[in-house]
Amino acid sequence: MSSSSGGLSDPKFLTIAEVASLMRVSKMTVYRLVHGGELPAVRVGRSFRVAENDVDEYLRKSFYDAG
């Protein structure tokens, strides 16, 4: 049996609370990003999970030069 997962390197999924803590924002802000389509998420039952790579990519794209 192969441990290959179709080219994906075992993505780590975070809860909304973990994403909020990582980004230092409220859970409601994360829900708004998910529902607005700005942050991809997977629905598992009644909750959402966000791939850690997607959080990193969102933050990377959100940076701007304030100077």
N, C-alpha and C positions, 0 to 999 in steps of 0.2 A: 504494500500500500504506500502510495506516494504522499509526502507531506506538502506537496505543492498545492497552492490554493488559487490557481488561475492567474499567477503573476502578482498577486497582492501579498505583501509581506505581513501577514497576521495583524490586521488593523486593531488598534486598541480603542474601545468605545467608552465614552464618558457619559455620565448622567448630566442632566440639566444643571443640577446643583454643583457638580464638579466643574463644568464649563464656566458657570458663574463665578466660582471661587478662583479659577485659573485666570479669568479675564478681569476679576475684581469689579464685577457689576452685579446687579440683582438678577434673580432667576427670571423675573418678568422681562427684563431686557433680552435675555437669551431666548425666551419663548417668542418675543417679537421678531427676533432675527430668524428663528426657525420658521415661523408662520409667514413671514415676509419673503421667504425664499433666499435670504442672504447667507444663511448658514444651513448646509444640507444636514438632514437628520433622518434616522430610521425610527419608525414607530414600532415599539415592542409592547403589545397589549395596550395599556392606557398611558404608557410613558414613552419618552423619546430617548434615543441614544445618539450621540454625535461622535463621529470618528475624530480621534485626536489630530490626525493629519489635516482634516477639514478646519479645525479650530486654528491650527498653526497657519494654514493658508489664508484664512479670513484675516487674521491679525497681520500677516505679512502684507496683504493687499491694502489694509487699512492705514498703514503708516503714511505720514506725510511730513515734509520738512517744514517745521515751524520757524526756522531761522531764516 
